[in-house]
Amino acid sequence: MQGGQPLAQAAMVVVPYQASGPAAADASEVRLLQFGHCGICVCLQQQSQRSGAARCHLQQAARPKAGAQYAEETTAQVTPDCSAPDLSNVGLIVWQSAFVLADYLLARPPFGQWAGVRVLELGAGTGACGISLALAGATVIMTDLSHITPLTRTNVLANCGDGGAAPMPVVVDHTWGDNPKQLLMAGVVEGRSAEDAALGDEKQDRMSYDVVIGADLLYEGAHHQALLCSMEQTCAQHTQAFMAYRHRCVAATADCLLAATQLHGSICCHAVN
């Protein structure tokens, strides 16, 4: 929706950025995020020890290199590396892109305000973005892999479980590319479990999302197609999608995702620097 009028197709905003220093927050067990322009403060637990080698792997060479050296490294990365670290635990720590995206969205509500806006977060991790938008008034469904969501739920309860005016985000296990039926059931946003909602009345209204968000989801090109599949299945005609990613020296960059998304024809991408 733009200027009160529905868009002809779903719109996607990609927010690339470069920053000095570590790619992830430090090794402390608690992170405090403050958004001064709106007075929102989020306190997040993280499990830096469990993230292990995955964190170190993604911290390496955060800035893209140019010329022959980058081309040589990119070509070399096409060959499978059996010694590559397991990246399944990267969602257990707070990454800079989560703060960047939350700060961007809190300052620029796409519909003028967040109250009453339905938001789906893919790859929520510690919950920095979804919790921040919920505290601003949005109705938020947060998703991630089943071994990540217990931490997400812990942070949701710590920040939104005081019975205040902000709606409590709902956390749902979801693997990109899987059937998103449970994410589209209206019962989920009413606070029922995803399983109960999916088993409810098949004729109930399917929910549509106004905004779909994702922070630092583009580090592994092998997962891009599944991510696009989940986005296509959950975006309605009026949905706007916002993603933030860090430039890294990897073969599959956000440019690949942009190209693939445009090929699908249903999501329009706009890069915001």
Residue, then its C-alpha position, 0 to 999 in steps of 0.5 A: m500500500q502506498g499513499g492509501q492505495p494498494l500496490a499492483q504487486a507485492a513490493m520488496v525493499v532490500v537494505p544492504y549495508q557495510a559497517s566496521g567492527p565485528a559482524a555480530a554482537d559481542a560474546s555477552e549473554v544479554r544484548l540491549l538495543q535502544f532506539g532513541h527516536c521512538g523510545i523503544c528498548v529491547c533486552l535480548q538473551q543470546q547464546s554466543q557459545r552455542s553459535g560457535a564456529a558459525r559465528c566466526h565463519l560469518q565474521q570473516a571478510a565482511r566486506p566484498k573484495a573487488g577484482a581478480q582476487y574476489a573472482e578467484e575466491t568466489t570461484a573457489q567457493v563453488t567447490p563444496d567444502c566438507s570442513a565448512p562450519d555448521l551454520s544452523n546455530v547462527g540465529l542464536i546471537v544478535w546480528q548487526s543487520a537485525f538492529v539496522l532493519a529494526d531501526y530502519l522500520l521503526a523510523r519509516p513505518p510503510f503504512g504510516q504507523w505500526a499499530g494494527v499492521r500484520v507482520l511476518e518475520l522469517g528467520a527471527g533468531t533472537g527476535a530483535c526485529g519482531i519484538s521491536l515492531a510489536l512494541a511499536g504496536a504491530t501484530v507479529i508472527m515470528t518464525d525460525l527453525s525449531h531449535i532456535t524458537p525456544l530462545t525467540r520465545t524466551n525473549v518475547l516473554a521477557n520483552c512483551g509478557d508484562g500484559g501491556a498494550a503491545p500485542m504479544p508476538v506469536v512464535v511459530d516453527h517454520t522451515w523455508g520452503d515448507n507448506p506455510k498453511q499454519l502461518l496463514m491461519a487466522g487462529v495463529v494471530e489470535g494466540r492459538s498454537a500453530e498446530d491448533a490453528a491448522l487443525g481448526d475450521e478449514k473454511q476460516d479466513r486465511m490471514s494476509y500479511d501487510v509486511v514480511i521482514g528478514a534480517d541477515l538471511l542471505y549468507e547461504g546461497a543454497h537456501h535462497q530458493a526455499l526462502l523465496c518460496s516462503m516469501e511467495q506463499t505468504c506475500a499478498q498483493h499488497t504486502q511489502a517485504f523488507m530485508a537487511y543483509r551484510h555484504r560478505c565475500v561469498a559466491a551467492t550474494a544478495d544480487c543473486l537473490l534479487a535476480a531470482t526474485q525478479l524472475h518469479g515475477s510476483i515480487c518487485c525489489h527495490a534496493v535502499n542504500 
